[in-house]
Amino acid sequence: MAGRTPPEHLPVFKTKVRLLAGRRETPARTGGQITVGLSRDPCFRPSHQPVVATRTSGEMDKPLISHHLVDSDGSLAEAPSEVPKVGILGSGDFARSLATRLVGSGFSVVVGSRNPKRTAGLFPSAAQVTFQEEAVGSPEVIFVAMFREHYSTLCGLSDQLAGKILVDVSNPTEQEHLLHHESNAEYLASLFPTCTVVKAFNVISAWTLQAGPRDGNRQVPICSDQPEAKRTILELAQAMGFTPVDMGSLASAREVEAMPLRLLPGWKVPALLALGLFVFFYTYNFIRDVLQPYLQEGKNKFYQLPVSVVNTTLPCVAYVLLSLVYLPGVVAAALQLRRGTKYRRFPDWLDHWLQHRKQIGLLSFFCAALHALYSFCLPLRRSHRYELVNQAVKQVLTDKSHLWIEEEVWRMEIYLSLGVLALGTLSLLAVTSLPSIANALNWREFSFVQSTLGFVGLVLSTLHTLTYGWTRAFEESRYKFYLPPTFTLTLLVPCVVILAKGLFLLPCFSRRLSKIRRGWEKDGAVKFTLSVDHALAQKTSHV
């Protein structure tokens, strides 16, 4: 299959695809057709007349899956000969969305179905819905939009499919991916050795196809053993508004099919880190605020576990996570100053840490937002109302008509104000982390928000924590079971980051660091050595 010569008229299709890539027509101007084919039912007897969906051309830009189904009659005119024709085998959600995107991109689409009369109304008006035998006749590129177990039902069309490009868009389940040693695309290629199989569009959802690539991931991994066929699908993906990514031969199809099966791969380490911090601080607060009063004073405060202890834990986790976002940058700057060059790789652990800063920052914002919501809920608790009544009764019994501590009033006012400012800064950081917002900023703007404002947010959070603690760190009664207050533990890492950042602002360090990041190197920082073994030289080189 890999050495098969592409069809003689394939360059004509490629030329038309290039023209469409440069001329993005609106759906109302295309007038093209799309053919969708389904797996054949041996008990089904198709007629020889195609069934065509008819609707006004202005409805082509509407979502394909609609409650408004129009009866089809055969009145659709043939598409102009200069429009490249593409076939689709399948009539599911993905096939209908794919047909909509192809029609909107200026292609003529033919859809093959086991029951075209029933499914014709689900497709755009410019899509010709017919039986699968007729759908695979003229198109040179055919999308196979069906599950793996239905591939064998197409074996009766092997003579008609000979020499054509089959685009496999299927995805296996996790169990199927582990069960089968070959990918769906490789299995399809083994069933049709006279065809060229290309794996593509399996990472794109039906919603992204309908809504457009701006509302989803633009990248489309593509792999095939035939370079010409792969280049054709690359140009087709560009004409549809996506960004194709060449993944090599068809042997990479198994890796491509595993991409949709991954569940937030970049969030595993940050999530485990946040969970570990939460468990640690929750246990620490439980020992201090619940267990110690119960054992030493006989007070039952286990009712504080669902809300109060959680609310005390969340800001600790958010604060430490925020400091861990900026700590690797400090470590990286220290390494560059020590080495005197920027052309040596960081250690793997530091490199992975730098790559996970975005996820850690978003988890910090998530914990801070939860802390704000829990704080609003504190006065709604029944226990809080009882405490207010008890304090009022105690004040009456002690003949204290006026209870006002000026220092505590000012402390709480400043504490709440700094907390609101810190949360607002974190919100700005989280919003600018979204791809749609980040793409609207240039590098200087993005760096200012994420670096400068982020450090301001860390400083505000530190002041918020210090205002909360006030003089409690110096009161002996605050050390329960000889354990220091929780906020003193959270201050360790942030204070290290702030002090290191301030140290790097000194001229003796800032100028040297700026020179290093502009390419300056200390004498002898990088050594070039010639090795007899070229492979060994590549492994030992850090340039």
Disulfide bonds with the S-S distance in Angstrom:
none
